[in-house]
Amino acid sequence: MKKTNTITLILGILLITALLAGCTPAAPAPAESQPTLDVAALKAEIASTVIAEITQQTPTQPAPAAEQPTQTPWVITATADPAQQQTSQVVVPPLPTATKKPAGGGAVWPTITPTYYTDVARTSDLQPRSYSVFPPRYDFDTVWTIENTGHRQWNGNFYYKMRRFDGTEFGPVFVGALKVGETFTAIMDTVAPATPGNYTNTLYLTNDDGVNFFTSVFVFTVK
């Protein structure tokens, strides 16, 4: 602010000096030659003096250091809503536990035992072969060869029955004593029907307990 006032004062002095120089009437020529005032040089000298004085009065101040940016870490503070501050409880379902068999009392635990078949048989041969094709009214014999593949000898109470395709049954025919690995033969006379189609002849084998434990089927076609 002080520097600005000084410059304004200097400019005012220069302006007044110029006005005075313009308004002064021309003096009559002196009798003797006198030195002439150089106004331009005077203005330049006054301005130079004032500028030098201003330069001396103005304190030299160091340039302000550039401000270095500072990095302020962001601190985010989450404020919980009091209305939402509720205590939540997580309900964990009970895990299943292995059930142990009680030592005594309580429920009855079933005992699984493998099924054991004492009496077993198989068709070791069949004539003609199943799925044979015959013309209508063809006369042939169905011959089964059955083997005892069980775990005991068959006694005299084992028997078989045969059923023809038309529902006619034959038997019972007792097998007699048959050791394991031995065979017997069953023969049924057959006349093919006149109507084309698929037909079956069947053999049933029964043990001494009256249980049908084996079945063999012969399938043939009439064309």
DRENDO-1510 file (C-alpha; in Angstrom, 1 decimal, always signed):
<recs>
REC; n; res; u; v; w
REC; 1; MET; +0.0; +0.0; +0.0 .
REC; 2; LYS; +2.9; +2.4; +0.8 .
REC; 3; LYS; +4.5; +1.7; -2.6 .
REC; 4; THR; +1.3; +2.6; -4.4 .
REC; 5; ASN; +1.0; +6.0; -2.6 .
REC; 6; THR; +4.6; +6.9; -3.5 .
REC; 7; ILE; +4.1; +6.2; -7.2 .
REC; 8; THR; +1.0; +8.3; -7.2 .
REC; 9; LEU; +2.9; +11.2; -5.5 .
REC; 10; ILE; +5.6; +11.1; -8.2 .
REC; 11; LEU; +3.1; +11.2; -11.0 .
REC; 12; GLY; +1.4; +14.2; -9.4 .
REC; 13; ILE; +4.6; +16.1; -9.1 .
REC; 14; LEU; +5.4; +15.4; -12.8 .
REC; 15; LEU; +1.9; +16.6; -13.8 .
REC; 16; ILE; +2.2; +19.8; -11.8 .
REC; 17; THR; +5.7; +20.5; -13.3 .
REC; 18; ALA; +4.3; +20.1; -16.8 .
REC; 19; LEU; +1.4; +22.4; -16.2 .
REC; 20; LEU; +3.7; +25.1; -14.7 .
REC; 21; ALA; +6.0; +24.9; -17.6 .
REC; 22; GLY; +3.1; +25.4; -20.1 .
REC; 23; CYS; +1.5; +28.3; -18.2 .
REC; 24; THR; +4.6; +30.4; -17.6 .
REC; 25; PRO; +4.6; +33.4; -20.0 .
REC; 26; ALA; +7.5; +34.0; -22.3 .
REC; 27; ALA; +9.9; +36.3; -20.6 .
REC; 28; PRO; +11.4; +39.2; -22.6 .
REC; 29; ALA; +14.7; +38.5; -24.0 .
REC; 30; PRO; +17.3; +39.5; -21.5 .
REC; 31; ALA; +19.9; +41.9; -22.4 .
REC; 32; GLU; +22.4; +39.3; -21.6 .
REC; 33; SER; +22.4; +35.6; -22.6 .
REC; 34; GLN; +21.2; +33.3; -19.6 .
REC; 35; PRO; +21.3; +29.5; -19.4 .
REC; 36; THR; +18.1; +27.8; -20.8 .
REC; 37; LEU; +16.2; +25.3; -18.5 .
REC; 38; ASP; +15.9; +21.8; -20.1 .
REC; 39; VAL; +12.5; +20.6; -19.0 .
REC; 40; ALA; +12.8; +17.2; -20.5 .
REC; 41; ALA; +16.1; +16.5; -18.8 .
REC; 42; LEU; +14.7; +17.8; -15.5 .
REC; 43; LYS; +11.7; +15.3; -15.8 .
REC; 44; ALA; +14.0; +12.5; -16.6 .
REC; 45; GLU; +16.3; +13.3; -13.6 .
REC; 46; ILE; +13.3; +13.7; -11.2 .
REC; 47; ALA; +11.9; +10.4; -12.4 .
REC; 48; SER; +15.2; +8.6; -12.0 .
REC; 49; THR; +15.7; +10.0; -8.5 .
REC; 50; VAL; +12.2; +9.0; -7.4 .
REC; 51; ILE; +12.6; +5.5; -8.9 .
REC; 52; ALA; +15.9; +5.0; -7.1 .
REC; 53; GLU; +14.5; +6.2; -3.8 .
REC; 54; ILE; +11.5; +3.8; -4.2 .
REC; 55; THR; +13.9; +0.9; -4.9 .
REC; 56; GLN; +16.0; +1.6; -1.8 .
REC; 57; GLN; +12.9; +2.0; +0.4 .
REC; 58; THR; +11.3; -1.2; -0.8 .
REC; 59; PRO; +12.5; -4.1; +1.4 .
REC; 60; THR; +13.8; -7.1; -0.4 .
REC; 61; GLN; +11.6; -10.0; +0.6 .
REC; 62; PRO; +12.5; -13.5; -0.4 .
REC; 63; ALA; +10.0; -15.2; -2.7 .
REC; 64; PRO; +7.6; -17.3; -0.8 .
REC; 65; ALA; +8.4; -21.0; -1.0 .
REC; 66; ALA; +6.0; -23.0; -3.1 .
REC; 67; GLU; +3.6; -24.8; -0.9 .
REC; 68; GLN; +4.0; -28.5; -1.0 .
REC; 69; PRO; +0.8; -30.4; -1.2 .
REC; 70; THR; +0.2; -32.6; +1.9 .
REC; 71; GLN; -1.4; -35.9; +1.7 .
REC; 72; THR; -3.9; -36.4; +4.4 .
REC; 73; PRO; -5.1; -40.0; +4.6 .
REC; 74; TRP; -8.8; -40.6; +4.3 .
REC; 75; VAL; -10.3; -41.9; +7.5 .
REC; 76; ILE; -13.7; -43.3; +6.9 .
REC; 77; THR; -15.6; -43.9; +10.1 .
REC; 78; ALA; -18.8; -45.8; +9.8 .
REC; 79; THR; -21.4; -44.8; +12.3 .
REC; 80; ALA; -24.0; -47.5; +12.9 .
REC; 81; ASP; -27.6; -46.5; +12.9 .
REC; 82; PRO; -29.0; -46.8; +16.4 .
REC; 83; ALA; -32.3; -48.0; +15.0 .
REC; 84; GLN; -30.5; -50.8; +13.3 .
REC; 85; GLN; -28.4; -51.9; +16.1 .
REC; 86; GLN; -30.2; -55.1; +16.9 .
REC; 87; THR; -28.7; -58.2; +18.3 .
REC; 88; SER; -28.9; -61.0; +15.6 .
REC; 89; GLN; -28.8; -64.6; +16.7 .
REC; 90; VAL; -27.7; -67.3; +14.3 .
REC; 91; VAL; -29.6; -70.5; +15.0 .
REC; 92; VAL; -27.5; -73.6; +14.1 .
REC; 93; PRO; -29.6; -76.7; +13.4 .
REC; 94; PRO; -28.6; -79.7; +15.4 .
REC; 95; LEU; -26.3; -82.0; +13.5 .
REC; 96; PRO; -27.5; -85.6; +13.0 .
REC; 97; THR; -25.8; -88.1; +15.2 .
REC; 98; ALA; -25.2; -91.7; +14.4 .
REC; 99; THR; -27.6; -94.0; +16.1 .
REC; 100; LYS; -25.9; -96.8; +17.9 .
REC; 101; LYS; -27.4; -100.1; +18.4 .
REC; 102; PRO; -28.5; -100.4; +22.0 .
REC; 103; ALA; -26.8; -103.0; +24.1 .
REC; 104; GLY; -30.1; -104.2; +25.5 .
REC; 105; GLY; -33.8; -103.4; +25.4 .
REC; 106; GLY; -35.3; -100.8; +23.2 .
REC; 107; ALA; -36.2; -101.3; +19.5 .
REC; 108; VAL; -35.8; -104.6; +17.8 .
REC; 109; TRP; -33.0; -104.5; +15.2 .
REC; 110; PRO; -33.6; -106.8; +12.2 .
REC; 111; THR; -30.9; -109.3; +11.4 .
REC; 112; ILE; -30.1; -109.7; +7.7 .
REC; 113; THR; -29.0; -113.1; +6.7 .
REC; 114; PRO; -28.2; -114.1; +3.1 .
REC; 115; THR; -30.8; -116.3; +1.4 .
REC; 116; TYR; -29.5; -119.8; +1.0 .
REC; 117; TYR; -31.0; -122.1; -1.6 .
REC; 118; THR; -30.5; -125.7; -1.0 .
REC; 119; ASP; -32.3; -127.1; -4.1 .
REC; 120; VAL; -31.0; -125.7; -7.4 .
REC; 121; ALA; -31.3; -127.0; -11.0 .
REC; 122; ARG; -30.5; -125.9; -14.5 .
REC; 123; THR; -31.4; -126.9; -18.1 .
REC; 124; SER; -28.3; -128.5; -19.4 .
REC; 125; ASP; -30.0; -129.3; -22.8 .
REC; 126; LEU; -33.2; -128.5; -24.6 .
REC; 127; GLN; -34.3; -130.0; -27.9 .
REC; 128; PRO; -35.3; -128.4; -30.2 .
REC; 129; ARG; -33.7; -125.1; -29.4 .
REC; 130; SER; -35.9; -122.3; -28.2 .
REC; 131; TYR; -37.2; -119.9; -30.9 .
REC; 132; SER; -37.4; -122.7; -33.4 .
REC; 133; VAL; -39.8; -122.2; -36.3 .
REC; 134; PHE; -42.3; -124.9; -37.4 .
REC; 135; PRO; -45.0; -125.2; -40.0 .
REC; 136; PRO; -48.6; -125.6; -38.9 .
REC; 137; ARG; -49.5; -129.0; -37.3 .
REC; 138; TYR; -45.9; -130.1; -37.2 .
REC; 139; ASP; -45.3; -133.1; -34.9 .
REC; 140; PHE; -42.3; -133.0; -32.6 .
REC; 141; ASP; -41.1; -133.8; -29.1 .
REC; 142; THR; -39.9; -131.3; -26.5 .
REC; 143; VAL; -37.0; -132.8; -24.6 .
REC; 144; TRP; -35.6; -131.3; -21.4 .
REC; 145; THR; -32.4; -132.4; -19.8 .
REC; 146; ILE; -32.3; -131.1; -16.2 .
REC; 147; GLU; -29.3; -131.2; -13.9 .
REC; 148; ASN; -29.2; -131.2; -10.1 .
REC; 149; THR; -26.9; -128.2; -9.2 .
REC; 150; GLY; -28.1; -127.8; -5.6 .
REC; 151; HIS; -26.4; -128.7; -2.3 .
REC; 152; ARG; -28.1; -132.0; -1.5 .
REC; 153; GLN; -29.2; -135.2; -3.2 .
REC; 154; TRP; -32.8; -135.2; -4.3 .
REC; 155; ASN; -34.9; -137.9; -2.8 .
REC; 156; GLY; -37.8; -139.9; -4.2 .
REC; 157; ASN; -40.3; -137.1; -3.5 .
REC; 158; PHE; -39.0; -134.7; -6.1 .
REC; 159; TYR; -41.2; -134.5; -9.2 .
REC; 160; TYR; -41.9; -132.4; -12.3 .
REC; 161; LYS; -44.9; -131.4; -14.3 .
REC; 162; MET; -45.2; -130.2; -17.9 .
REC; 163; ARG; -47.7; -127.8; -19.4 .
REC; 164; ARG; -48.3; -127.7; -23.2 .
REC; 165; PHE; -49.0; -124.5; -25.1 .
REC; 166; ASP; -52.7; -125.4; -25.3 .
REC; 167; GLY; -53.0; -125.7; -21.4 .
REC; 168; THR; -52.8; -129.5; -21.2 .
REC; 169; GLU; -50.7; -130.7; -18.2 .
REC; 170; PHE; -48.7; -133.9; -17.8 .
REC; 171; GLY; -47.6; -135.3; -14.4 .
REC; 172; PRO; -46.5; -135.3; -11.7 .
REC; 173; VAL; -43.6; -137.5; -12.7 .
REC; 174; PHE; -41.2; -138.4; -9.8 .
REC; 175; VAL; -37.6; -138.0; -10.5 .
REC; 176; GLY; -36.3; -140.5; -7.9 .
REC; 177; ALA; -33.0; -140.2; -6.1 .
REC; 178; LEU; -30.7; -137.8; -8.0 .
REC; 179; LYS; -27.3; -136.9; -6.7 .
REC; 180; VAL; -25.7; -133.4; -7.2 .
REC; 181; GLY; -24.4; -133.2; -10.8 .
REC; 182; GLU; -26.6; -135.9; -12.1 .
REC; 183; THR; -29.4; -135.3; -14.7 .
REC; 184; PHE; -32.8; -136.5; -15.7 .
REC; 185; THR; -34.8; -136.2; -19.0 .
REC; 186; ALA; -38.4; -135.1; -19.5 .
REC; 187; ILE; -40.2; -135.6; -22.9 .
REC; 188; MET; -43.5; -134.1; -24.0 .
REC; 189; ASP; -45.1; -135.0; -27.4 .
REC; 190; THR; -46.1; -131.8; -29.2 .
REC; 191; VAL; -48.1; -131.1; -32.4 .
REC; 192; ALA; -47.8; -127.5; -33.6 .
REC; 193; PRO; -51.0; -125.6; -33.8 .
REC; 194; ALA; -52.6; -124.7; -37.1 .
REC; 195; THR; -52.6; -120.9; -36.4 .
REC; 196; PRO; -49.3; -119.0; -36.9 .
REC; 197; GLY; -47.9; -117.4; -33.8 .
REC; 198; ASN; -45.5; -117.8; -30.9 .
REC; 199; TYR; -46.1; -120.6; -28.3 .
REC; 200; THR; -44.5; -122.0; -25.2 .
REC; 201; ASN; -44.2; -125.4; -23.5 .
REC; 202; THR; -43.2; -125.3; -19.8 .
REC; 203; LEU; -41.6; -127.6; -17.2 .
REC; 204; TYR; -42.0; -127.1; -13.4 .
REC; 205; LEU; -39.8; -128.9; -10.9 .
REC; 206; THR; -41.0; -129.4; -7.3 .
REC; 207; ASN; -39.0; -130.5; -4.2 .
REC; 208; ASP; -40.1; -132.7; -1.3 .
REC; 209; ASP; -41.5; -129.6; +0.5 .
REC; 210; GLY; -44.0; -129.0; -2.4 .
REC; 211; VAL; -42.1; -125.9; -3.5 .
REC; 212; ASN; -41.7; -125.2; -7.2 .
REC; 213; PHE; -38.0; -124.2; -7.2 .
REC; 214; PHE; -37.2; -124.5; -10.9 .
REC; 215; THR; -39.0; -123.6; -14.2 .
REC; 216; SER; -37.8; -124.1; -17.8 .
REC; 217; VAL; -39.7; -122.7; -20.9 .
REC; 218; PHE; -39.4; -123.8; -24.5 .
REC; 219; VAL; -40.5; -121.1; -27.0 .
REC; 220; PHE; -41.4; -121.9; -30.6 .
REC; 221; THR; -43.0; -120.2; -33.6 .
REC; 222; VAL; -45.5; -121.5; -36.1 .
REC; 223; LYS; -45.5; -120.0; -39.7 .
</recs>
